[in-house]
Amino acid sequence: VQLQASGGGLVQAGGSLRLSCAASGSIFSINIMGWYRQAPGKPRELVATISSSDSTRYADSVRGRFTISRNSAKDRLYLQMNSLEPEDTAVYYCNAEIQIPVYYVQWGQGTLVTVSS
């Protein structure tokens, strides 16, 4: 499985951005997909995940502002980010938990989101 993230950019506080992550390869083997972020000088943290049954989970800091989703073909993951805050500035990474033939986690390259105050 390969992952390609896009959609980052510069936005003012209060604005919105939509991140996309295109998955290719053995899509059928993906169980959970998610978005993580890493701000300068901080560890990578969970933003949101979505399971194969479309069950979602969010970090407390983004719940109510961000929405994770994926298309019906399960080969594209999205993160709609509204009411952005300067604290949301980070490199955002998509990932996928693969279960077939063995369990591993695949990461995409990051996409930078910068929120100006």
C-alpha positions as CSV (number, residue, x, y, z in Angstrom):
1,V,0.0,0.0,0.0
2,Q,1.2,3.5,-0.9
3,L,-0.2,6.7,0.5
4,Q,0.1,10.2,-1.0
5,A,-1.1,13.1,1.1
6,S,-2.0,16.6,-0.3
7,G,-4.0,19.7,0.5
8,G,-1.8,21.5,3.0
9,G,-1.2,25.2,2.9
10,L,-1.3,28.5,4.6
11,V,-4.6,29.7,6.1
12,Q,-5.8,32.4,8.5
13,A,-7.1,31.5,11.9
14,G,-10.8,30.6,11.6
15,G,-10.4,29.3,8.1
16,S,-10.8,25.9,6.6
17,L,-8.7,23.3,4.7
18,R,-9.3,19.9,3.3
19,L,-6.6,17.3,3.3
20,S,-6.6,14.3,1.0
21,C,-4.7,11.0,1.1
22,A,-4.7,8.8,-1.9
23,A,-4.1,5.1,-1.3
24,S,-2.9,2.7,-4.0
25,G,-1.9,-1.0,-4.1
26,S,-3.6,-3.6,-1.9
27,I,-6.5,-1.4,-0.7
28,F,-8.5,-4.4,0.4
29,S,-5.9,-5.1,3.1
30,I,-6.4,-1.8,4.9
31,N,-8.3,-1.8,8.2
32,I,-8.0,1.5,9.9
33,M,-6.8,4.8,8.3
34,G,-5.9,7.9,10.1
35,W,-4.4,11.4,10.3
36,Y,-1.6,12.3,12.6
37,R,0.3,15.6,13.0
38,Q,3.6,16.7,14.3
39,A,4.2,20.3,15.3
40,P,7.8,21.7,15.6
41,G,9.5,20.3,18.7
42,K,6.6,18.1,19.6
43,P,5.9,14.4,19.2
44,R,3.6,13.1,16.5
45,E,0.0,12.9,17.8
46,L,-3.2,11.3,16.7
47,V,-5.7,13.6,15.0
48,A,-8.4,11.2,13.8
49,T,-9.0,7.7,12.6
50,I,-11.6,5.9,10.7
51,S,-12.2,2.1,10.6
52,S,-13.3,-0.1,7.7
53,S,-16.8,0.1,9.2
54,D,-16.5,3.9,9.2
55,S,-16.3,4.2,12.9
56,T,-14.4,7.4,13.8
57,R,-12.3,8.6,16.6
58,Y,-11.0,12.1,17.2
59,A,-8.4,13.8,19.5
60,D,-10.1,16.1,22.0
61,S,-8.4,19.1,20.6
62,V,-10.0,18.7,17.2
63,R,-13.4,17.1,18.0
64,G,-16.2,19.3,16.6
65,R,-13.9,21.1,14.2
66,F,-12.4,18.4,12.1
67,T,-14.1,15.6,10.2
68,I,-12.5,12.5,8.9
69,S,-14.0,10.5,6.0
70,R,-13.2,8.3,3.1
71,N,-14.8,7.6,-0.3
72,S,-16.9,4.5,-1.1
73,A,-13.9,2.9,-2.9
74,K,-11.9,3.2,0.3
75,D,-9.0,4.5,-1.6
76,R,-9.1,8.1,-0.6
77,L,-9.0,9.5,2.9
78,Y,-10.1,13.1,3.8
79,L,-9.7,15.5,6.7
80,Q,-12.0,18.5,6.6
81,M,-10.5,21.1,9.0
82,N,-12.7,24.0,10.0
83,S,-12.2,26.8,12.6
84,L,-8.5,26.3,12.3
85,E,-6.3,27.7,15.1
86,P,-2.6,28.6,15.1
87,E,-2.2,25.6,17.4
88,D,-3.2,23.4,14.5
89,T,0.0,24.3,12.6
90,A,1.9,21.1,12.0
91,V,2.9,18.6,9.3
92,Y,0.0,16.3,8.8
93,Y,0.5,12.6,8.0
94,C,-2.0,10.0,6.8
95,N,-1.5,6.4,7.7
96,A,-3.0,3.0,7.1
97,E,-3.0,-0.1,9.3
98,I,-2.6,-3.1,7.0
99,Q,-3.7,-6.6,8.2
100,I,-3.1,-8.8,5.2
101,P,-0.8,-10.8,4.9
102,V,0.8,-9.5,8.1
103,Y,0.1,-6.5,10.3
104,Y,2.0,-3.3,9.6
105,V,1.5,0.4,9.5
106,Q,2.1,2.4,6.3
107,W,2.8,6.2,6.5
108,G,2.4,8.7,3.7
109,Q,4.6,11.7,3.3
110,G,3.5,14.8,5.3
111,T,1.7,17.8,4.2
112,L,2.3,21.1,6.0
113,V,-0.6,23.1,7.4
114,T,0.2,26.6,8.6
115,V,-2.4,28.6,10.4
116,S,-1.6,32.3,10.9
117,S,-3.1,34.4,13.7
